[in-house]
Structures are given as C-alpha cells and as structure tokens.
C-alpha cells in the first residue's frame, strides 16, 4: 500500500502540454515519438512502448489521425497521438474515432478539444488521490482496493461505451438524412 501511495503522490502534479505549448515546428516521426514518450511516460506503467512508428502508421491508415505532409508532423498530429495513446488503453479504435469526432465537433475544433481532454485527464489523475476519502468500502488493503478499482473501471467503461454508441447512432442518422 505504501508503494501505491508514493506513486500516487508522484503523479499528483502530472500535466500534459496544452495546444499552445506543443511545438509549432514540423517534426519528423522520430521526434514525434520522442515527444509523446516524454509527455505520457510519467503515467505509463505498461511493459510496452508508449507509441511506435508502426502504431502511428496504423492510426493514419485507419483514419484516426491526419496523414503527415511530406513525412512531417504538426502539433495537430501530436495532439491526436497523445489523445489516441491514452484512449486506446480503454476503448477500441472505432470508439476512439467516434469519440474524437464527437469531441472535436462539440468543441468547435482540434485545439479546444485537445485542451479540454488535457484538463479532464489531469483532473481524473488527480482524483486518484481521493479514492480513500470517497470510497465507502474498506481500502486498507491492496486486495480490497483492487476489487473496488476494477469494478469502478468496468462501470466507467460501460457508460463510456453507451455514450459512444449513442454518438455513433446520432452520427449515422445525420448521415442518412
């Protein structure tokens, strides 16, 4: 439990760069990958790379992010890649596409959608430190905390998928009209 508490303290002040802090210069793919690793690395606990060149190629091929222009990537590509990297831990690629389209449409553009995502992600990470204050179950052991977090994760994913399903249906209805 002490190790978990220490880690939670370490990530308490985690910040993603806002749109205006993303590089304005065009980047090569290696530079893009390095920046994503730098921005997401502090909260990445998987045994896999944060992002790889083949992942970027697949995201472009599948329409999740725009294609580079003359092998150069912009801050828009970087923003997309940061968001996709977080979301792919939770939802499918189709759901990511639906979510990005819905958020970008609602926000009125990539810049505001990205900044909103950053704010929400940071707030969510900060809220992890509140689990013992808001939790009604016994969190004195890692085992109890684990089952609590797993069940919360399922419930959160459940509502996320329902919202994405509603968004997909609404988008299809608009296309059909």
Secondary structure, 3 states (H helix, E strand, C coil): CHHHHHHHHHHCCCCCCCHHHCCCCCECHHHHHHHHHHHHHHHCCCCCCCCCHHHHHHHHHCCCCCCCECCEECHHHHHHHHHHHHHCCCCCHHHHHHHHHHHHHHHCCHHHHHHHHHHHHHHHHHHHHHHHHHCCCCCCCHHHHHHHHHHHHHHHHHHHHHHHHHHHHHHHHHHHC
